[in-house]
Amino acid sequence: MRLGRAVVLLLGLNLGLIGCGVSKADQCRQLILITKQMAEEGAKYRDTTSVEEVLKIADSFDATATKIERLNLEDPVLANYQGELVSIYQGNGSATRTMVKALESKDILTAQLAQKQVTTIGQQEQQVITNINLHCQNP
């Protein structure tokens, strides 16, 4: 009789643990919220010519990468996109800093290459976000 109760208790605990997992919709919301916050932050400084403000954007990219990296996403597809976004935001922060340094030292070629890299990374970001939205729309 004790064994039967133990099995029932273990089954109940396992079902309870499964039910406690974060839903795909919640995981999607977490990831989308962070990317939306970064987009809003970037929009504030979109037309700036201030070096300090551009460096703030680079810091925001790094902070966003860290926030995304710390998410505990159980959905394997979202976890893959999570890794891509971390690389994208880290790359964008690095390229932005490279561009600022190049402009400060009047190295126009390096600045142009860094700007091109920022543009390319931005396109990759948009594609990943589109893919996330498509994945999150499916049940």
N, CA, C and O of each residue as an XYZ file, in Angstrom:
556
protein
N       0.819     -1.185      0.000
C       0.000      0.000      0.000
C       0.868      1.256      0.000
O       0.549      2.236     -0.674
N       1.966      1.226      0.758
C       2.859      2.381      0.793
C       3.449      2.665     -0.581
O       3.543      3.820     -0.998
N       3.842      1.615     -1.275
C       4.421      1.787     -2.602
C       3.422      2.450     -3.546
O       3.792      3.327     -4.327
N       2.178      2.041     -3.478
C       1.139      2.634     -4.324
C       0.973      4.115     -4.042
O       0.817      4.908     -4.970
N       1.004      4.499     -2.768
C       0.889      5.915     -2.408
C       2.100      6.701     -2.898
O       1.973      7.835     -3.360
N       3.273      6.085     -2.790
C       4.495      6.762     -3.230
C       4.458      7.008     -4.735
O       4.848      8.078     -5.202
N       3.991      6.017     -5.495
C       3.906      6.172     -6.944
C       2.912      7.271     -7.295
O       3.182      8.107     -8.158
N       1.759      7.268     -6.623
C       0.754      8.305     -6.876
C       1.319      9.675     -6.527
O       1.102     10.639     -7.260
N       2.040      9.768     -5.417
C       2.637     11.034     -4.999
C       3.669     11.506     -6.025
O       3.681     12.682     -6.390
N       4.532     10.605     -6.491
C       5.534     10.970     -7.489
C       4.886     11.402     -8.800
O       5.316     12.378     -9.415
N       3.865     10.685     -9.225
C       3.167     11.080    -10.450
C       2.543     12.460    -10.293
O       2.597     13.286    -11.204
N       1.957     12.697     -9.139
C       1.356     14.005     -8.877
C       2.393     15.108     -8.884
O       2.147     16.189     -9.419
N       3.555     14.848     -8.292
C       4.623     15.844     -8.288
C       5.124     16.115     -9.700
O       5.346     17.266    -10.076
N       5.300     15.053    -10.480
C       5.766     15.228    -11.855
C       4.775     16.039    -12.678
O       5.172     16.929    -13.430
N       3.507     15.739    -12.541
C       2.504     16.504    -13.283
C       2.493     17.953    -12.829
O       2.316     18.863    -13.638
N       2.681     18.165    -11.544
C       2.727     19.530    -11.022
C       3.920     20.289    -11.561
O       3.814     21.474    -11.875
N       5.047     19.622    -11.669
C       6.238     20.279    -12.199
C       6.075     20.612    -13.675
O       6.504     21.672    -14.130
N       5.467     19.722    -14.407
C       5.244     19.982    -15.825
C       4.316     21.178    -15.988
O       4.535     22.023    -16.856
N       3.301     21.250    -15.171
C       2.353     22.350    -15.243
C       2.953     23.676    -14.826
O       2.411     24.726    -15.171
N       4.058     23.661    -14.092
C       4.676     24.895    -13.607
C       5.615     25.523    -14.628
O       6.083     26.643    -14.420
N       5.897     24.835    -15.717
C       6.795     25.387    -16.724
C       6.227     26.657    -17.333
O       5.015     26.875    -17.340
N       7.111     27.480    -17.836
C       6.700     28.726    -18.462
C       6.164     28.408    -19.857
O       6.809     27.699    -20.630
N       4.994     28.930    -20.168
C       4.376     28.636    -21.460
C       5.168     29.278    -22.600
O       5.938     30.217    -22.400
N       4.955     28.746    -23.782
C       5.593     29.308    -24.973
C       5.193     30.768    -25.124
O       6.026     31.611    -25.457
N       3.925     31.070    -24.882
C       3.449     32.454    -25.013
C       4.180     33.374    -24.042
O       4.543     34.494    -24.402
N       4.397     32.909    -22.813
C       5.127     33.725    -21.831
C       6.583     33.919    -22.252
O       7.139     35.007    -22.104
N       7.188     32.868    -22.774
C       8.567     32.973    -23.244
C       8.656     33.954    -24.412
O       9.594     34.746    -24.498
N       7.681     33.894    -25.300
C       7.633     34.832    -26.428
C       7.522     36.261    -25.918
O       8.238     37.151    -26.378
N       6.621     36.477    -24.967
C       6.434     37.827    -24.423
C       7.719     38.358    -23.801
O       8.066     39.524    -23.990
N       8.423     37.509    -23.064
C       9.677     37.938    -22.431
C      10.680     38.406    -23.478
O      11.278     39.474    -23.348
N      10.852     37.609    -24.499
C      11.836     37.911    -25.540
C      11.424     39.142    -26.349
O      12.248     40.013    -26.627
N      10.171     39.206    -26.716
C       9.680     40.330    -27.520
C       9.735     41.628    -26.732
O      10.065     42.674    -27.290
N       9.418     41.578    -25.442
C       9.453     42.786    -24.612
C      10.857     43.388    -24.584
O      11.016     44.603    -24.701
N      11.862     42.549    -24.432
C      13.241     43.050    -24.376
C      13.647     43.663    -25.717
O      14.263     44.728    -25.750
N      13.305     42.999    -26.815
C      13.674     43.556    -28.126
C      12.915     44.853    -28.397
O      13.451     45.773    -29.015
N      11.679     44.924    -27.938
C      10.887     46.153    -28.111
C      11.505     47.303    -27.318
O      11.586     48.430    -27.807
N      11.940     47.012    -26.092
C      12.582     48.046    -25.273
C      13.847     48.564    -25.953
O      14.122     49.763    -25.918
N      14.616     47.671    -26.571
C      15.828     48.095    -27.266
C      15.473     48.955    -28.469
O      16.138     49.955    -28.739
N      14.435     48.573    -29.185
C      14.014     49.367    -30.347
C      13.591     50.770    -29.916
O      13.910     51.753    -30.584
N      12.876     50.856    -28.802
C      12.450     52.164    -28.293
C      13.649     52.994    -27.856
O      13.697     54.199    -28.100
N      14.608     52.357    -27.216
C      15.825     53.048    -26.782
C      16.597     53.568    -27.992
O      17.045     54.714    -28.004
N      16.747     52.730    -28.997
C      17.453     53.136    -30.205
C      16.747     54.260    -30.943
O      17.396     55.141    -31.507
N      15.424     54.233    -30.941
C      14.650     55.267    -31.640
C      14.862     56.645    -31.015
O      14.805     57.660    -31.710
N      15.105     56.679    -29.713
C      15.327     57.967    -29.037
C      16.559     58.679    -29.585
O      16.617     59.908    -29.607
N      17.539     57.903    -30.024
C      18.820     58.472    -30.449
C      19.065     58.318    -31.952
O      20.185     58.522    -32.422
N      18.046     57.967    -32.688
C      18.225     57.630    -34.108
C      18.937     58.725    -34.905
O      19.785     58.422    -35.745
N      18.609     59.973    -34.656
C      19.171     61.067    -35.455
C      20.251     61.857    -34.717
O      20.570     62.982    -35.102
N      20.802     61.282    -33.680
C      21.778     62.016    -32.882
C      23.127     62.129    -33.587
O      23.508     61.274    -34.388
N      23.823     63.192    -33.271
C      25.206     63.351    -33.725
C      26.143     63.402    -32.522
O      27.346     63.614    -32.671
N      25.588     63.208    -31.344
C      26.361     63.250    -30.107
C      27.089     61.924    -29.886
O      26.473     60.859    -29.875
N      28.393     62.007    -29.712
C      29.199     60.811    -29.455
C      28.723     60.124    -28.177
O      28.622     58.898    -28.130
N      28.433     60.906    -27.150
C      27.988     60.341    -25.876
C      26.691     59.547    -26.052
O      26.536     58.465    -25.485
N      25.774     60.090    -26.834
C      24.503     59.394    -27.043
C      24.681     58.136    -27.885
O      24.020     57.126    -27.642
N      25.560     58.191    -28.863
C      25.829     56.999    -29.671
C      26.457     55.912    -28.795
O      26.139     54.733    -28.944
N      27.335     56.305    -27.896
C      27.932     55.326    -26.976
C      26.894     54.777    -26.000
O      27.001     53.629    -25.569
N      25.894     55.579    -25.649
C      24.793     55.076    -24.813
C      24.033     53.976    -25.551
O      23.614     52.986    -24.953
N      23.866     54.166    -26.849
C      23.198     53.134    -27.652
C      24.024     51.845    -27.626
O      23.476     50.753    -27.473
N      25.342     51.978    -27.775
C      26.216     50.797    -27.724
C      26.074     50.093    -26.379
O      26.008     48.866    -26.316
N      26.026     50.879    -25.301
C      25.827     50.293    -23.970
C      24.474     49.592    -23.880
O      24.356     48.530    -23.268
N      23.458     50.191    -24.491
C      22.122     49.585    -24.490
C      22.113     48.262    -25.247
O      21.443     47.313    -24.838
N      22.857     48.198    -26.351
C      22.966     46.930    -27.082
C      23.576     45.853    -26.185
O      23.090     44.724    -26.140
N      24.639     46.211    -25.475
C      25.289     45.243    -24.586
C      24.360     44.811    -23.455
O      24.285     43.629    -23.122
N      23.654     45.775    -22.868
C      22.727     45.462    -21.776
C      21.588     44.569    -22.272
O      21.149     43.659    -21.568
N      21.124     44.835    -23.471
C      20.056     44.022    -24.053
C      20.544     42.602    -24.304
O      19.819     41.641    -24.045
N      21.760     42.463    -24.803
C      22.332     41.127    -25.017
C      22.384     40.359    -23.702
O      22.066     39.171    -23.661
N      22.783     41.032    -22.635
C      22.864     40.386    -21.319
C      21.481     39.978    -20.826
O      21.307     38.870    -20.317
N      20.501     40.858    -20.971
C      19.130     40.531    -20.540
C      18.603     39.315    -21.290
O      18.003     38.418    -20.697
N      18.831     39.294    -22.591
C      18.342     38.175    -23.401
C      19.079     36.891    -23.032
O      18.475     35.823    -22.939
N      20.368     37.004    -22.825
C      21.176     35.829    -22.483
C      20.711     35.202    -21.166
O      20.796     33.985    -20.999
N      20.229     36.011    -20.244
C      19.812     35.525    -18.923
C      18.428     34.875    -18.916
O      18.040     34.253    -17.927
N      17.692     35.016    -20.003
C      16.376     34.385    -20.066
C      16.528     32.869    -20.049
O      17.448     32.317    -20.650
N      15.621     32.216    -19.358
C      15.621     30.758    -19.315
C      14.507     30.267    -20.237
O      13.398     29.978    -19.788
N      14.812     30.177    -21.518
C      13.811     29.789    -22.505
C      13.858     28.286    -22.718
O      14.900     27.724    -23.056
N      12.712     27.644    -22.517
C      12.621     26.194    -22.655
C      12.288     25.775    -24.083
O      12.658     24.684    -24.516
N      11.595     26.638    -24.809
C      11.242     26.332    -26.193
C      12.535     26.308    -27.017
O      13.243     27.314    -27.071
N      12.854     25.177    -27.658
C      14.137     25.069    -28.364
C      14.284     26.057    -29.522
O      15.389     26.530    -29.790
N      13.208     26.369    -30.198
C      13.280     27.326    -31.307
C      13.575     28.719    -30.759
O      14.420     29.436    -31.295
N      12.878     29.098    -29.691
C      13.129     30.406    -29.074
C      14.533     30.476    -28.497
O      15.182     31.520    -28.560
N      15.005     29.365    -27.933
C      16.363     29.340    -27.381
C      17.394     29.577    -28.489
O      18.411     30.232    -28.262
N      17.133     29.051    -29.673
C      18.020     29.291    -30.813
C      18.006     30.771    -31.202
O      19.056     31.374    -31.423
N      16.810     31.345    -31.283
C      16.700     32.774    -31.598
C      17.339     33.625    -30.502
O      17.911     34.680    -30.774
N      17.235     33.158    -29.283
C      17.861     33.855    -28.158
C      19.365     33.990    -28.409
O      19.928     35.075    -28.263
N      20.003     32.897    -28.783
C      21.435     32.927    -29.068
C      21.776     33.855    -30.222
O      22.778     34.569    -30.183
N      20.935     33.840    -31.249
C      21.166     34.727    -32.391
C      21.057     36.187    -31.972
O      21.873     37.016    -32.375
N      20.041     36.503    -31.157
C      19.867     37.891    -30.718
C      21.015     38.354    -29.830
O      21.448     39.502    -29.927
N      21.507     37.479    -28.973
C      22.651     37.843    -28.130
C      23.829     38.227    -29.019
O      24.468     39.255    -28.794
N      24.119     37.409    -30.026
C      25.222     37.717    -30.951
C      24.969     39.010    -31.715
O      25.883     39.809    -31.916
N      23.742     39.208    -32.132
C      23.387     40.417    -32.882
C      23.606     41.657    -32.029
O      24.244     42.609    -32.478
N      23.086     41.660    -30.809
C      23.204     42.854    -29.969
C      24.648     43.094    -29.518
O      25.086     44.240    -29.422
N      25.383     42.020    -29.241
C      26.802     42.198    -28.910
C      27.560     42.753    -30.112
O      28.390     43.650    -29.968
N      27.275     42.222    -31.288
C      27.925     42.702    -32.505
C      27.583     44.148    -32.807
O      28.436     44.914    -33.255
N      26.336     44.522    -32.563
C      25.923     45.893    -32.816
C      26.604     46.852    -31.848
O      27.012     47.945    -32.244
N      26.730     46.457    -30.590
C      27.440     47.300    -29.624
C      28.893     47.491    -30.018
O      29.423     48.601    -29.966
N      29.529     46.403    -30.411
C      30.936     46.457    -30.814
C      31.127     47.293    -32.080
O      32.031     48.126    -32.142
N      30.287     47.077    -33.080
C      30.408     47.826    -34.334
C      30.134     49.314    -34.116
O      30.766     50.166    -34.741
N      29.200     49.618    -33.234
C      28.894     51.024    -32.937
C      30.092     51.705    -32.291
O      30.424     52.839    -32.634
N      30.739     51.017    -31.360
C      31.932     51.589    -30.717
C      33.074     51.754    -31.726
O      33.786     52.758    -31.703
N      33.242     50.782    -32.596
C      34.272     50.870    -33.635
C      34.017     52.075    -34.529
O      34.946     52.796    -34.891
N      32.760     52.288    -34.880
C      32.410     53.419    -35.730
C      32.738     54.740    -35.032
O      33.283     55.650    -35.656
N      32.411     54.851    -33.750
C      32.695     56.086    -33.001
C      34.196     56.339    -32.946
O      34.652     57.453    -33.205
N      34.965     55.301    -32.609
C      36.422     55.467    -32.532
C      37.002     55.877    -33.886
O      37.888     56.728    -33.961
N      36.491     55.264    -34.948
C      36.984     55.594    -36.292
C      36.655     57.038    -36.657
O      37.484     57.736    -37.241
N      35.473     57.479    -36.323
C      35.102     58.867    -36.617
C      35.936     59.846    -35.802
O      36.345     60.895    -36.300
N      36.185     59.493    -34.541
C      36.999     60.374    -33.688
C      38.425     60.491    -34.216
O      39.042     61.551    -34.114
N      38.945     59.410    -34.777
C      40.312     59.441    -35.313
C      40.337     59.797    -36.804
O      41.382     59.746    -37.452
N      39.175     60.153    -37.325
C      39.026     60.557    -38.731
C      39.425     59.449    -39.715
O      39.904     59.722    -40.815
N      39.219     58.206    -39.300
C      39.460     57.044    -40.157
C      38.146     56.725    -40.883
O      37.362     55.881    -40.449
N      37.938     57.413    -41.975
C      36.662     57.348    -42.691
C      36.369     55.942    -43.220
O      35.229     55.483    -43.148
N      37.369     55.265    -43.744
C      37.152     53.926    -44.290
C      36.644     52.966    -43.208
O      35.672     52.242    -43.424
N      37.298     52.964    -42.055
C      36.871     52.093    -40.955
C      35.477     52.476    -40.477
O      34.664     51.606    -40.165
N      35.202     53.772    -40.419
C      33.873     54.235    -40.004
C      32.802     53.743    -40.978
O      31.725     53.314    -40.564
N      33.109     53.810    -42.270
C      32.152     53.346    -43.276
C      31.927     51.837    -43.172
O      30.799     51.361    -43.291
N      33.004     51.095    -42.951
C      32.878     49.642    -42.797
C      32.060     49.293    -41.557
O      31.227     48.387    -41.589
N      32.304     50.017    -40.467
C      31.543     49.780    -39.238
C      30.072     50.131    -39.442
O      29.187     49.425    -38.959
N      29.815     51.221    -40.156
C      28.429     51.611    -40.447
C      27.734     50.540    -41.281
O      26.568     50.221    -41.048
N      28.454     49.988    -42.253
C      27.890     48.916    -43.074
C      27.592     47.693    -42.207
O      26.567     47.034    -42.381
N      28.494     47.399    -41.278
C      28.291     46.270    -40.373
C      27.055     46.496    -39.503
O      26.266     45.573    -39.299
N      26.882     47.713    -38.989
C      25.705     48.041    -38.179
C      24.436     47.833    -39.006
O      23.451     47.286    -38.510
N      24.463     48.266    -40.256
C      23.302     48.110    -41.137
C      22.993     46.636    -41.376
O      21.837     46.220    -41.301
N      24.023     45.849    -41.662
C      23.845     44.416    -41.898
C      23.302     43.726    -40.653
O      22.390     42.904    -40.742
N      23.857     44.056    -39.504
C      23.392     43.461    -38.251
C      21.937     43.853    -37.992
O      21.144     43.038    -37.519
N      21.595     45.092    -38.300
C      20.213     45.542    -38.136
C      19.247     44.745    -39.000
O      18.135     44.434    -38.575
N      19.675     44.417    -40.212
C      18.842     43.599    -41.098
C      18.688     42.188    -40.535
O      17.606     41.605    -40.594
N      19.776     41.645    -39.990
C      19.706     40.321    -39.370
C      18.756     40.339    -38.175
O      17.973     39.410    -37.976
N      18.837     41.406    -37.387
C      17.957     41.545    -36.222
C      16.492     41.531    -36.663
O      15.667     40.834    -36.072
N      16.177     42.302    -37.700
C      14.792     42.353    -38.178
C      14.319     40.979    -38.647
O      13.170     40.605    -38.411
N      15.195     40.229    -39.306
C      14.813     38.894    -39.772
C      14.559     37.957    -38.595
O      13.588     37.200    -38.602
N      15.418     38.003    -37.594
C      15.234     37.143    -36.420
C      13.943     37.518    -35.693
O      13.191     36.639    -35.274
N      13.685     38.805    -35.542
C      12.459     39.244    -34.863
C      11.225     38.812    -35.659
O      10.223     38.400    -35.074
N      11.293     38.904    -36.975
C      10.190     38.414    -37.813
C       9.981     36.926    -37.593
O       8.847     36.467    -37.461
N      11.074     36.169    -37.553
C      10.989     34.723    -37.320
C      10.406     34.415    -35.941
O       9.611     33.487    -35.793
N      10.800     35.189    -34.942
C      10.259     35.001    -33.590
C       8.756     35.248    -33.604
O       7.986     34.460    -33.054
N       8.346     36.335    -34.229
C       6.914     36.646    -34.287
C       6.130     35.542    -34.989
O       5.046     35.170    -34.538
N       6.665     35.019    -36.081
C       5.994     33.923    -36.789
C       5.903     32.686    -35.905
O       4.854     32.046    -35.832
N       6.990     32.352    -35.240
C       7.004     31.183    -34.353
C       6.013     31.358    -33.207
O       5.320     30.416    -32.823
N       5.955     32.558    -32.674
C       5.096     32.812    -31.515
C       3.618     32.869    -31.894
O       2.759     32.703    -31.028
N       3.310     33.098    -33.149
C       1.913     33.113    -33.588
C       1.353     31.705    -33.731
O       0.137     31.512    -33.700
N       2.228     30.726    -33.888
C       1.786     29.333    -33.998
C       1.634     28.737    -32.607
O       2.497     28.929    -31.751
N       0.533     28.010    -32.376
C       0.319     27.430    -31.028
C       1.330     26.375    -30.663
O       1.267     25.811    -29.571
